[in-house]
């Protein structure tokens, strides 16, 4: 779908308008607490945030947003941690679905197996020289490279998710959001 035909929403932190799929949705609950809406289907008045720490902080500092959604939250770091954990769980679930549908391959046996728009996923404990070589080969083939969250069990140091997998776009979007909220993303 073309980006101009996607629903657009505004981040309450930075006020930028972005496609709805790139933002994190939160819903107000009767307990006066904002709840992360992982599927975007919860009922209630909600708001959207970019998946970056600076937008969470700006939203928390906004008196109107804080009085409406964050009355019981002491620190914004709690919310960021909860969202990271939820995104990590979503990524794990998507990887299990990919494995069941046989769209997930273990390891990079040959560089030719990586096609354009495939997702190449790696664990954090790979040797640096192997990372550089595989990153270069995957990106030359047009693949997208992501680091798996801690706690994701992978039997290989490298995983390939085929671009033909119906879950691949959602998995890629969740990996991007997780990257932005991770310690690596906070340093940007």
Contact map, one row per residue, 1 for C-alpha under 8 A:
11101100000000000000000000000000000000000000000000000000000000000000000000000000000000000000000000000000000000000000000000000000000000000000000000000000000000000000000000000000000000000000
11111100000000000000000000000000000000000000000000000000000000000000000000000000000000000000000000000000000000000000000000000000000000000000000000000000000000000000000000000000000000000000
11111100000000000010000000000000000000000000000000000000000000000000000000000000000000000000000000000000000000000000000000000000000000000000000000000000000000000000000000000000000000000000
01111100000000000000000000000000000000000000000000000000000000000000000000000000000000000000000000000000000000000000000000000000000000000000000000000000000000000000000000000000000000000000
11111110000000000000000000000000000000000000000000000000000000000000000000000000000000000000000000000000000000000000000000000000000000000000000000000000000000000000000000000000000000000000
11111111000000000011000000000000000000000000000000000000000000000000000000000000000000000000000000000000000000000000000000000000000000000000000000000000000000000000000000000000000000000000
00001111100000000011000000000000000000000000000000000000000000000000000000000000000000000000000000000000000000000000000000000000000000000000000000000000000000000000000000000000000000000000
00000111110000001111000000000000000000000000000000000000000000000000000000000000000000000000000000000000000000000000000000000000000000000000000000000000000000000000000000000000000000000000
00000011111000001111001000000000000000000000000100000000000000000000000000000000000000000000000000000000000000000000000000000000000000000000000000000000000000000000000000000000000000000000
00000001111100111100000000000000000000000000000110000000000000000000000000000000000000000000000000000000000000000000000000000000000000000000000000000000000000000000000000000000000000000000
00000000111111111100001000000000000000000000001111000010000000000000000000000000000000000000000000000000000000000000000000000000000000000000000000000000000000000000000000000000000000000000
00000000011111100000000000000000000000000000001110000010001000001000000000000000000000000000000000000000000000000000000000000000000000000000000000000000000000000000000000000000000000000000
00000000001111100000000000000000000000000000000011000111111000000000000000000000000000000000000000000000000000000000000000000000000000000000000000000000000000000000000000000000000000000000
00000000001111110000000000000000000000000000000001000010011000000000000000000000000000000000000000000000000000000000000000000000000000000000000000000000000000000000000000000000000000000000
00000000011111111000000000000000000000000000000000000000000000000000000000000000000000000000000000000000000000000000000000000000000000000000000000000000000000000000000000000000000000000000
00000000011001111100000000000000000000000000000000000000000000000000000000000000000000000000000000000000000000000000000000000000000000000000000000000000000000000000000000000000000000000000
00000001111000111110000000000000000000000000000000000000000000000000000000000000000000000000000000000000000000000000000000000000000000000000000000000000000000000000000000000000000000000000
00000001111000011111011000000000000000000000000000000000000000000000000000000000000000000000000000000000000000000000000000000000000000000000000000000000000000000000000000000000000000000000
00100111100000001111111000000000000000000000000000000000000000000000000000000000000000000000000000000000000000000000000000000000000000000000000000000000000000000000000000000000000000000000
00000111100000000111111000000000000000000000000000000000000000000000000000000000000000000000000000000000000000000000000000000000000000000000000000000000000000000000000000000000000000000000
00000000000000000011111100000000000000000000000000000000000000000000000000000000000000000000000000000000000000000000000000000000000000000000000000000000000000000000000000001000000000000000
00000000000000000111111100000000000000000000000001100000000000000000000000000000000000000000000000000000000000000000000000000000000000000000000000000000000000000000000000001000100000000000
00000000101000000111111110000000000000000000000111100000000000000000000000000000000000000000000000000000000000000000000000000000000000000000000000000000000000000000000000000000000000000000
00000000000000000000111111000000000111000000000111100000000000000000000000000000000000000000000000000000000000000000000000000000000000000000000000000000000000000000000000000000000000000000
00000000000000000000001111100000000111010000011110000000000000000000000000000000000000000000000000000000000000000000000000000000000000000000000000000000000000000000000000000000000000000000
00000000000000000000000111110000011110000000011110000000000000000000000000000000000000000000000000000000000000000000000000000000000000000000000000000000000000000000000000000000000000000000
00000000000000000000000011111000011110000111111000000000000000000000000000000000000000000000000000000000000000000000000000000000000000000000000000000000000000000000000000000000000000000000
00000000000000000000000001111101111000000001110000000000000000000001100000000000000000000000000000000000000000000000000000000000000000000000000000000000000000000000000000000000000000000000
00000000000000000000000000111111111000000001000000000000000000000000000000000000000000000000000000000000000000000000000000000000000000000000000000000000000000000000000000000000000000000000
00000000000000000000000000011111100000000000000000000000000000000000000000000000000000000000000000000000000000000000000000000000000000000000000000000000000000000000000000000000000000000000
00000000000000000000000000001111100000000000000000000000000000000000000000000000000000000000000000000000000000000000000000000000000000000000000000000000000000000000000000000000000000000000
00000000000000000000000000011111110000000000000000000000000000000001111100000000000000000000000000000000000000000000000000000000000000000000000000000000000000000000000000000000000000000000
00000000000000000000000000011111111000000000000000000000000000000000111110000000000000000000000000000000000000000000000000000000000000000000000000000000000000000000000000000000000000000000
00000000000000000000000001111001111100000000000000000000000000000000110000000000000000000000000000000000000000000000000000000000000000000000000000000000000000000000000000000000000000000000
00000000000000000000000001111000111110000000000000000000000000000000000000000000000000000000000000000000000000000000000000000000000000000000000000000000000000000000000000000000000000000000
00000000000000000000000111100000011111000000000000000000000000000000000000000000001000000000000000000000000000000000000000000000000000000000000000000000000000000000000000000000000000000000
00000000000000000000000111100000001111111100000000000000000000000000000000000000000000000000000000000000000000000000000000000000000000000000000000000000000000000000000000000000000000000000
00000000000000000000000110000000000111110000000000000000000000000000000000000000000001100000000000000000000000000000000000000000000000000000000000000000000000000000000000000000000000000000
00000000000000000000000000000000000011111100000000000000000000000000000000000000000000000000000000000000000000000000000000000000000000000000000000000000000000000000000000000000000000000000
00000000000000000000000010000000000011111100000000000000000000000000000000000000000000000000000000000000000000000000000000000000000000000000000000000000000000000000000000000000000000000000
00000000000000000000000000000000000010111110000000000000000000000000000000000000000000000000000000000000000000000000000000000000000000000000000000000000000000000000000000000000000000000000
00000000000000000000000000100000000010111111000000000000000000000000000000000000000000000000000000000000000000000000000000000000000000000000000000000000000000000000000000000000000000000000
00000000000000000000000000100000000000001111100000000000000000000000000000000000000000000000000000000000000000000000000000000000000000000000000000000000000000000000000000000000000000000000
00000000000000000000000000111000000000000111110000000000000000000000000000000000000000000000000000000000000000000000000000000000000000000000000000000000000000000000000000000000000000000000
00000000000000000000000000110000000000000011111000000000000000000000000000000000000000000000000000000000000000000000000000000000000000000000000000000000000000000000000000000000000000000000
00000000000000000000000011110000000000000001111100000000000000000000000000000000000000000000000000000000000000000000000000000000000000000000000000000000000000000000000000000000000000000000
00000000001100000000000011100000000000000000111110000000000000000000000000000000000000000000000000000000000000000000000000000000000000000000000000000000000000000000000000000000000000000000
00000000111100000000001111000000000000000000011111000000000000000000000000000000000000000000000000000000000000000000000000000000000000000000000000000000000000000000000000000000000000000000
00000000011110000000001111000000000000000000001111100011000000000000000000000000000000000000000000000000000000000000000000000000000000000000000000000000000000000000000000000000000000000000
00000000001011000000011100000000000000000000000111110011000000000000000000000000000000000000000000000000000000000000000000000000000000000000000000000000000000000000000000000000000000000000
00000000000000000000011100000000000000000000000011111010000000000000000000000000000000000000000000000000000000000000000000000000000000000000000000000000000000000000000000000000110110000000
00000000000000000000000000000000000000000000000001111111000000000000000000000000000000000000000000000000000000000000000000000000000000000000000000000000000000000000000000000000000110001100
00000000000000000000000000000000000000000000000000111111100000000000000000000001000000000000000000000000000000000000000000000000000000000000000000000000000000000000000000000000000110000100
00000000000010000000000000000000000000000000000000011111110000000000000000000000000000000000000000000000000000000000000000000000000000000000000000000000000000000000000000000000000000000000
00000000001111000000000000000000000000000000000011111111111000000000000000000000000000000000000000000000000000000000000000000000000000000000000000000000000000000000000000000000000000000000
00000000000010000000000000000000000000000000000011011111111100000000000000010001000000000000000000000000000000000000000000000000000000000000000000000000000000000000000000000000000000000000
00000000000010000000000000000000000000000000000000001111111110000000000000010000000000000000000000000000000000000000000000000000000000000000000000000000000000000000000000000000000000000000
00000000000011000000000000000000000000000000000000000111111111000000000000000000000000000000000000000000000000000000000000000000000000000000000000000000000000000000000000000000000000000000
00000000000111000000000000000000000000000000000000000011111111001100000000000000000000000000000000000000000000000000000000000000000000000000000000000000000000000000000000000000000000000000
00000000000000000000000000000000000000000000000000000001111111101100010000010000000000000000000000000000000000000000000000000000000000000000000000000000000000000000000000000000000000000000
00000000000000000000000000000000000000000000000000000000111111100100000000000000000000000000000000000000000000000000000000000000000000000000000000000000000000000000000000000000000000000000
00000000000000000000000000000000000000000000000000000000011111111100000000000000000000000000000000000000000000000000000000000000000000000000000000000000000000000000000000000000000000000000
00000000000000000000000000000000000000000000000000000000000111111110000000000000000000000000000000000000000000000000000000000000000000000000000000000000000000000000000000000000000000000000
00000000000000000000000000000000000000000000000000000000000001111111000000000000000000000000000000000000000000000000000000000000000000000000000000000000000000000000000000000000000000000000
00000000000100000000000000000000000000000000000000000000001101111111110000000000000000000000000000000000000000000000000000000000000000000000000000000000000000000000000000000000000000000000
00000000000000000000000000000000000000000000000000000000001111111111111000000000000000000000000000000000000000000000000000000000000000000000000000000000000000000000000000000000000000000000
00000000000000000000000000000000000000000000000000000000000000111111111000000000000000000000000000000000000000000000000000000000000000000000000000000000000000000000000000000000000000000000
00000000000000000000000000010001000000000000000000000000000000011111111000000000000000000000000000000000000000000000000000000000000000000000000000000000000000000000000000000000000000000000
00000000000000000000000000010001110000000000000000000000000000001111111000000000000000000000000000000000000000000000000000000000000000000000000000000000000000000000000000000000000000000000
00000000000000000000000000000001110000000000000000000000000100001111111110000000000000000000000000000000000000000000000000000000000000000000000000000000000000000000000000000000000000000000
00000000000000000000000000000001100000000000000000000000000000000111111110000000000000000000000000000000000000000000000000000000000000000000000000000000000000000000000000000000000000000000
00000000000000000000000000000001100000000000000000000000000000000000011111000000000000000000000000000000000000000000000000000000000000000000000000000000000000000000000000000000000000000000
00000000000000000000000000000000100000000000000000000000000000000000011111110110000000000000000000000000000000000000000000000000000000000000000000000000000000000000000000000000000000000000
00000000000000000000000000000000000000000000000000000000000000000000000111110000000000000000000000000000000000000000000000000000000000000000000000000000000000000000000000000000000000000000
00000000000000000000000000000000000000000000000000000000000000000000000011111110000000000000000000000000000000000000000000000000000000000000000000000000000000000000000000000000000000000000
00000000000000000000000000000000000000000000000000000001100100000000000011111111000000000000000000000000000000000000000000000000000000000000000000000000000000000000000000000000000000000000
00000000000000000000000000000000000000000000000000000000000000000000000000111111100000000000000000000000000000000000000000000000000000000000000000000000000000000000000000000000000000000000
00000000000000000000000000000000000000000000000000000000000000000000000010111111110000000000000000000000000000000000000000000000000000000000000000000000000000000000000000000000000000000000
00000000000000000000000000000000000000000000000000000000000000000000000010111111111000000000000000000000000000000000000000000000000000000000000000000000000000000000000000000000000000000000
00000000000000000000000000000000000000000000000000001001000000000000000000011111111100000000000000000000000000000000000000000000000000000000000000000000000000000000000000000000000010000000
00000000000000000000000000000000000000000000000000000000000000000000000000001111111110000000000000000000000000000000000000000000000000000000000000000000000000000000000000000000000000000000
00000000000000000000000000000000000000000000000000000000000000000000000000000111111111000000000000000000000000000000000000000000000000000000000000000000000000000000000000000000000000000000
00000000000000000000000000000000000100000000000000000000000000000000000000000011111111100000000000000000000000000000000000000000000000000000000000000000000000000000000000000000000000000000
00000000000000000000000000000000000000000000000000000000000000000000000000000001111111110000000000000000000000000000000000000000000000000000000000000000000000000000000000000000010011000000
00000000000000000000000000000000000000000000000000000000000000000000000000000000111111111000000000000000000000000000000000000000000000000000000000000000000000000000000000000000000000000000
00000000000000000000000000000000000001000000000000000000000000000000000000000000011111111100000000000000000000000000000000000000000000000000000000000000000000000000000000000000000000000000
00000000000000000000000000000000000001000000000000000000000000000000000000000000001111111110000000000000000000000000000000000000000000000000000000000000000000000000000000000110110000000000
00000000000000000000000000000000000000000000000000000000000000000000000000000000000111111111000000000000000000000000000000000000000000000000000000001000000000000000000000000000010000000000
00000000000000000000000000000000000000000000000000000000000000000000000000000000000011111111100000000000000000000000000000000000000000000000000000000000000000000000000000000000000000000000
00000000000000000000000000000000000000000000000000000000000000000000000000000000000001111111110000000000000000000000000000000000000000000000000000000000000000000000000000000100000000000000
00000000000000000000000000000000000000000000000000000000000000000000000000000000000000111111111000000000000000000000000000000000000000000000000000000000000000000000000000100110000000000000
00000000000000000000000000000000000000000000000000000000000000000000000000000000000000011111111100000000000000000000000000000000000000000000000000000001000000000000000000000000000000000000
00000000000000000000000000000000000000000000000000000000000000000000000000000000000000001111111110000000000000000000000000000000000000000000000000000000000000000000000000000000000000000000
00000000000000000000000000000000000000000000000000000000000000000000000000000000000000000111111111000000000000000000000000000000000000000000000000000000000000000000001000100000000000000000
00000000000000000000000000000000000000000000000000000000000000000000000000000000000000000011111111100001000000000000000000000000000000000000000000000000000000000000000000100000000000000000
00000000000000000000000000000000000000000000000000000000000000000000000000000000000000000001111111110000000000000000000000000000000000000000000000000000000000000000000000000000000000000000
00000000000000000000000000000000000000000000000000000000000000000000000000000000000000000000111111111000000000000000000000000000000000000000000000000000000000000000001000000000000000000000
00000000000000000000000000000000000000000000000000000000000000000000000000000000000000000000011111111111000000000000000000000000000000000000000000000000000000001000101000000000000000000000
00000000000000000000000000000000000000000000000000000000000000000000000000000000000000000000001111111111100000000000000000000000000000000000000000000000000000000000000000000000000000000000
00000000000000000000000000000000000000000000000000000000000000000000000000000000000000000000000111111110000000000000000000000000000000000000000000000000000000000000000000000000000000000000
00000000000000000000000000000000000000000000000000000000000000000000000000000000000000000000000011111111000000000000000000000000000000000000000000000000000000000000000000000000000000000000
00000000000000000000000000000000000000000000000000000000000000000000000000000000000000000000000001111111100000000000000000000000000000000000000000000000000000000000000000000000000000000000
00000000000000000000000000000000000000000000000000000000000000000000000000000000000000000000000001111111100000000000000000000000000000000000000000000000000000001101100000000000000000000000
00000000000000000000000000000000000000000000000000000000000000000000000000000000000000000000001001101111110000000000000000000000000000000000000000000000000000111100000000000000000000000000
00000000000000000000000000000000000000000000000000000000000000000000000000000000000000000000000000100111111000000000000000000000000000000000000000000000000000111100000000000000000000000000
00000000000000000000000000000000000000000000000000000000000000000000000000000000000000000000000000000001111100000000000000000000000000000000000000000000001101110000000000000000000000000000
00000000000000000000000000000000000000000000000000000000000000000000000000000000000000000000000000000000111110000000000000000000000000000000000000000000000111110000000000000000000000000000
00000000000000000000000000000000000000000000000000000000000000000000000000000000000000000000000000000000011111101000000000000000000000000000000000000000000001110000000000000000000000000000
00000000000000000000000000000000000000000000000000000000000000000000000000000000000000000000000000000000001111101000000000000000000000000000000000000000000000000000000000000000000000000000
00000000000000000000000000000000000000000000000000000000000000000000000000000000000000000000000000000000000111111100000000000000000000000000000000000000000000000000000000000000000000000000
00000000000000000000000000000000000000000000000000000000000000000000000000000000000000000000000000000000000111111100000000000000000000001100000000000000000000000000000000000000000000000000
00000000000000000000000000000000000000000000000000000000000000000000000000000000000000000000000000000000000001111110000000000000000000000000000000000000000000000000000000000000000000000000
00000000000000000000000000000000000000000000000000000000000000000000000000000000000000000000000000000000000111111110000000000000000000000000000000000000000000000000000000000000000000000000
00000000000000000000000000000000000000000000000000000000000000000000000000000000000000000000000000000000000001111111010000000000000000000100101000000000000000010000000000000000000000000000
00000000000000000000000000000000000000000000000000000000000000000000000000000000000000000000000000000000000000011111110000000000000000000000111000000000000000000110000000000000000000000000
00000000000000000000000000000000000000000000000000000000000000000000000000000000000000000000000000000000000000000111110000000000000000000000111000000000000000000010000000000000000000000000
00000000000000000000000000000000000000000000000000000000000000000000000000000000000000000000000000000000000000000011111000000000000000000000011100000000000000000110000000000000000000000000
00000000000000000000000000000000000000000000000000000000000000000000000000000000000000000000000000000000000000000111111100000000000000000000011100000000000000011110000000000000000000000000
00000000000000000000000000000000000000000000000000000000000000000000000000000000000000000000000000000000000000000000111110000000000000000000001111000000000000011110000100010000000000000000
00000000000000000000000000000000000000000000000000000000000000000000000000000000000000000000000000000000000000000000011111000000000000000100001111000000000001111000000000000000000000000000
00000000000000000000000000000000000000000000000000000000000000000000000000000000000000000000000000000000000000000000001111100000000000000000000011110000000001111000000000000000000000000000
00000000000000000000000000000000000000000000000000000000000000000000000000000000000000000000000000000000000000000000000111110100000000000000000011110000000011100000000000000000000000000000
00000000000000000000000000000000000000000000000000000000000000000000000000000000000000000000000000000000000000000000000011111100000000000000000000111000010011000000000000000000000000000000
00000000000000000000000000000000000000000000000000000000000000000000000000000000000000000000000000000000000000000000000001111100000000000000000000110100000000000000000000000000000000000000
00000000000000000000000000000000000000000000000000000000000000000000000000000000000000000000000000000000000000000000000000111110000000000000000000000000000010000000000000000000000000000000
00000000000000000000000000000000000000000000000000000000000000000000000000000000000000000000000000000000000000000000000001111111011000000000000000000000000010000000000000000000000000000000
00000000000000000000000000000000000000000000000000000000000000000000000000000000000000000000000000000000000000000000000000001111111000000000000000000000000000000000000000000000000000000000
00000000000000000000000000000000000000000000000000000000000000000000000000000000000000000000000000000000000000000000000000000111111100000000000000000000000000000000000000000000000000000000
00000000000000000000000000000000000000000000000000000000000000000000000000000000000000000000000000000000000000000000000000000011111110000000000000000000000000000000000000000000000000000000
00000000000000000000000000000000000000000000000000000000000000000000000000000000000000000000000000000000000000000000000000000111111111000000000000000000000000000000000000000000000000000000
00000000000000000000000000000000000000000000000000000000000000000000000000000000000000000000000000000000000000000000000000000111111111100000000000000000000000000000000000000000000000000000
00000000000000000000000000000000000000000000000000000000000000000000000000000000000000000000000000000000000000000000000000000001111111110000000000000000000000000000000000000000000000000000
00000000000000000000000000000000000000000000000000000000000000000000000000000000000000000000000000000000000000000000000000000000111111111000000000000000000000000000000000000000000000000000
00000000000000000000000000000000000000000000000000000000000000000000000000000000000000000000000000000000000000000000000000000000011111111100000000000000000000000000000000000000000000000000
00000000000000000000000000000000000000000000000000000000000000000000000000000000000000000000000000000000000000000000000000000000001111111110000010000000000000000000000000000000000000000000
00000000000000000000000000000000000000000000000000000000000000000000000000000000000000000000000000000000000000000000000000000000000111111111000000000000000000000000000000000000000000000000
00000000000000000000000000000000000000000000000000000000000000000000000000000000000000000000000000000000000000100000000000000000000011111111100000000000000000000000000000000000000000000000
00000000000000000000000000000000000000000000000000000000000000000000000000000000000000000000000000000000000000100100000100000000000001111111111110000000000000000000000000000000000000000000
00000000000000000000000000000000000000000000000000000000000000000000000000000000000000000000000000000000000000000000000000000000000000111111111110000000000000000000000000000000000000000000
00000000000000000000000000000000000000000000000000000000000000000000000000000000000000000000000000000000000000000000000000000000000000011111111000000000000000000000000000000000000000000000
00000000000000000000000000000000000000000000000000000000000000000000000000000000000000000000000000000000000000000111000000000000000000001111111000000000000000000000000000000000000000000000
00000000000000000000000000000000000000000000000000000000000000000000000000000000000000000000000000000000000000000011110000000000000000000111111100000000000000000000000000000000000000000000
00000000000000000000000000000000000000000000000000000000000000000000000000000000000000000000000000000000000000000111111100000000000000000111111110000000000000000000000000000000000000000000
00000000000000000000000000000000000000000000000000000000000000000000000000000000000000000000000000000000000000000000111100000000000000000110011111000000000000000000000000000000000000000000
00000000000000000000000000000000000000000000000000000000000000000000000000000000000000000000000000000000000000000000001111000000000000100110001111100000000000000000000000000000000000000000
00000000000000000000000000000000000000000000000000000000000000000000000000000000000000000000000000000000000000000000001111000000000000000000000111110000000000000000000000000011000000000000
00000000000000000000000000000000000000000000000000000000000000000000000000000000000000000000000000000000000000000000000011110000000000000000000011111000000000000000000000000010001000000000
00000000000000000000000000000000000000000000000000000000000000000000000000000000000000000000000000000000000000000000000011110000000000000000000001111101000000000000000000000010000000000000
00000000000000000000000000000000000000000000000000000000000000000000000000000000000000010000000000000000000000000000000000100000000000000000000000111111000000000000000000000000010000000000
00000000000000000000000000000000000000000000000000000000000000000000000000000000000000000000000000000000000000000000000000010000000000000000000000011111000000000000000000000000000000000000
00000000000000000000000000000000000000000000000000000000000000000000000000000000000000000000000000000000000000000000000000000000000000000000000000001111100000000000000000000000000000000000
00000000000000000000000000000000000000000000000000000000000000000000000000000000000000000001000000000000000000000000000000000000000000000000000000011111110000000000000000000000000000000000
00000000000000000000000000000000000000000000000000000000000000000000000000000000000000000000000000000000000000000000000000000000000000000000000000000011111000000000000000000000000000000000
00000000000000000000000000000000000000000000000000000000000000000000000000000000000000000000000000000000000000000000000000100000000000000000000000000001111110100000000000000000000000000000
00000000000000000000000000000000000000000000000000000000000000000000000000000000000000000000000000000000010000000000000000000000000000000000000000000000111110000000000000000000000000000000
00000000000000000000000000000000000000000000000000000000000000000000000000000000000000000000000000000000011000000000000000000000000000000000000000000000011111100000000000000000000000000000
00000000000000000000000000000000000000000000000000000000000000000000000000000000000000000000000000000000001000000000000001101100000000000000000000000000011111100000000000000000000000000000
00000000000000000000000000000000000000000000000000000000000000000000000000000000000000000000000000000000011100000000000111100000000000000000000000000000000111110000000000000000000000000000
00000000000000000000000000000000000000000000000000000000000000000000000000000000000000000000000000000001111100000000000111000000000000000000000000000000010111111000000000000000000000000000
00000000000000000000000000000000000000000000000000000000000000000000000000000000000000000000000000000001111100000100011110000000000000000000000000000000000001111100000000000000000000000000
00000000000000000000000000000000000000000000000000000000000000000000000000000000000000000000000001000011100000000000011110000000000000000000000000000000000000111110100100000000000000000000
00000000000000000000000000000000000000000000000000000000000000000000000000000000000000000000000000000011100000000010111000000000000000000000000000000000000000011111100100000000000000000000
00000000000000000000000000000000000000000000000000000000000000000000000000000000000000000000000000000000000000000011111000000000000000000000000000000000000000001111110100000000000000000000
00000000000000000000000000000000000000000000000000000000000000000000000000000000000000000000000000000010000000000000000000000000000000000000000000000000000000000111110100000000000000000000
00000000000000000000000000000000000000000000000000000000000000000000000000000000000000000000000001000010000000000000000000000000000000000000000000000000000000001111111100000000000000000000
00000000000000000000000000000000000000000000000000000000000000000000000000000000000000000000000000000000000000000000000000000000000000000000000000000000000000000011111110000000000000000000
00000000000000000000000000000000000000000000000000000000000000000000000000000000000000000000010011000000000000000000000000000000000000000000000000000000000000000000111111100000000000000000
00000000000000000000000000000000000000000000000000000000000000000000000000000000000000000000000000000000000000000000001000000000000000000000000000000000000000001111111111110000000000000000
00000000000000000000000000000000000000000000000000000000000000000000000000000000000000000000000000000000000000000000000000000000000000000000000000000000000000000000011111111000000000000000
00000000000000000000000000000000000000000000000000000000000000000000000000000000000000000000000000000000000000000000000000000000000000000000000000000000000000000000001111111100000000000000
00000000000000000000000000000000000000000000000000000000000000000000000000000000000000000010011000000000000000000000000000000000000000000000000000000000000000000000001111111110000000000000
00000000000000000000000000000000000000000000000000000000000000000000000000000000000000000000000000000000000000000000001000000000000000000000000000000000000000000000000111111111000000000000
00000000000000000000110000000000000000000000000000000000000000000000000000000000000000000000000000000000000000000000000000000000000000000000000000000000000000000000000011111111100000000000
00000000000000000000000000000000000000000000000000000000000000000000000000000000000000100110000000000000000000000000000000000000000000000000000000000000000000000000000001111111110000000000
00000000000000000000000000000000000000000000000000000000000000000000000000000000000000100010000000000000000000000000000000000000000000000000000001110000000000000000000000111111111000000000
00000000000000000000000000000000000000000000000000000000000000000000000000000000000000000000000000000000000000000000000000000000000000000000000001000000000000000000000000011111111100000000
00000000000000000000010000000000000000000000000000100000000000000000000000000000000000100000000000000000000000000000000000000000000000000000000000000000000000000000000000001111111110000000
00000000000000000000000000000000000000000000000000100000000000000000000000000000000100110000000000000000000000000000000000000000000000000000000000001000000000000000000000000111111111000000
00000000000000000000000000000000000000000000000000000000000000000000000000000000000000000000000000000000000000000000000000000000000000000000000000100000000000000000000000000011111111111000
00000000000000000000000000000000000000000000000000111000000000000000000000000000000000000000000000000000000000000000000000000000000000000000000000000000000000000000000000000001111111011100
00000000000000000000000000000000000000000000000000111000000000000000000000000001000100000000000000000000000000000000000000000000000000000000000000000000000000000000000000000000111111111100
00000000000000000000000000000000000000000000000000000000000000000000000000000000000100000000000000000000000000000000000000000000000000000000000000000000000000000000000000000000011111111100
00000000000000000000000000000000000000000000000000000000000000000000000000000000000000000000000000000000000000000000000000000000000000000000000000000000000000000000000000000000001011111110
00000000000000000000000000000000000000000000000000000000000000000000000000000000000000000000000000000000000000000000000000000000000000000000000000000000000000000000000000000000001111111111
00000000000000000000000000000000000000000000000000010000000000000000000000000000000000000000000000000000000000000000000000000000000000000000000000000000000000000000000000000000001111111111
00000000000000000000000000000000000000000000000000011000000000000000000000000000000000000000000000000000000000000000000000000000000000000000000000000000000000000000000000000000000111111111
00000000000000000000000000000000000000000000000000000000000000000000000000000000000000000000000000000000000000000000000000000000000000000000000000000000000000000000000000000000000000111111
00000000000000000000000000000000000000000000000000000000000000000000000000000000000000000000000000000000000000000000000000000000000000000000000000000000000000000000000000000000000000011111
